[in-house]
Amino acid sequence: MRRRQTLVIRREDHKHDAIGAIFLGAVTNAGAVRAYVERYLGPSITVRSVEVADTVLRAIVESSAFESESQNLVRLGRSLLAKGRPRAAEDMFEEGVRLDPLNGDALKAAAALRLSYGDLAGARERWVLAAEIGGYDGEILRGLATVALQEDRRPSAMRYLEEALLVNPDDADSRDALSELRRQSELAFSASIEKGSERTGKA
């Protein structure tokens, strides 16, 4: 069984990888652009076409998809996770991705586990791909904000939380986290002003 999907790949999430070269204009040939996207997605996903815009790429892709089997593995993985067996759960989630590379639920579940192990790059990659497949929901945006914070990328974390609130204005977790980050930024700014004044006074 084959599954076709349109992926929306954002410049914002690919500033520091090969896909970013397309947005920078370093790669313009249609065949080269397609090759870059193919390398990014891997051999399990077939790229049919790529449309380049200023801030996004739209890629029509296909893959083999055992959708019901993949979803069953996600459910089993969540059950194992609830029973305190994260390693076994991870195996289920990753197998779910293998059976259906466009299964956003499997990708999100695998991302959350990778974050818990401290694998920031692995978590970010899976959350971003899940978003490119099915859209940026609150769960994904909060996850990406957490990764950005742990990587000391506070401006990116704040942008993700702001997006989460656009998606769901009632998202209390995102609102509280964003408020705390803004408070910390204001305190840091005030501290830098005070230090500058002290140096000027001593001079």
Secondary structure, DSSP 8 states (H G I E B T S, - for coil): -EEEEEEEEEGGG-TTSTHHHHHTTS---HHHHHHHHHHHH-TTSEEEEEEE-SSEEEEEEEEE--HHHHHHHHHHHHHHHHTT-HHHHHHHHHHHHHH-TT-HHHHHHHHHHHHHTT-HHHHHHHHHHHHHHH---HHHHHHHHHHHHHTT-HHHHHHHHHHHHHH-TT-HHHHHHHHHHHHHHHHHHHHHHHHHHHHHHH-
